[in-house]
Amino acid sequence: MRVSVVDLKRPTFFDYHGDMAEEVRERIKKVRTALNVSQRDFAKRVFISHALLGEIELGNRNINDRTIQLITTEFKVNREWLLTGKGEMFSAAPPDLQLEKLLEIFAQLDKPLRSYLLEQSRGLLKIQKESNRK
């Protein structure tokens, strides 16, 4: 059988039926909620629209192999768990998306504002430590 270049570039879709497809969709949503990330931010990181992600989570659209691969790579999700539910959700420590956002914002600040943010962060840490002692 000869495969054309067009066939190689076309994304493939899982041939899951009924409950199995629903379980994969539910696990995608579990990953997103475990990471405490919005549909918009999650979708952006796997290069799909947030509308498509919403449709996938609702069961109105299929998910392709490319998106599964991007989810497992970007968020360090265990592929076997995502597809079958077996094993642990994450194959390694998942990314700390809040920390990544903070670093992105911090990098854009002028030096005096960076110093101010660090000072405020130290103050918050002190308050947290005192609160935890009680």
Secondary structure, DSSP 4 states (H G I P E B T S, - for coil): ----HHHHHSPPB----THHHHHHHHHHHHHHHHTT--HHHHHHHTTS-HHHHHHHHHTSS--BHHHHHHHHHHTTB-HHHHHHS-S-SBSSPPP-HHHHHHHHHHHHS-HHHHHHHHHHHHHHHHHHHHHHH-
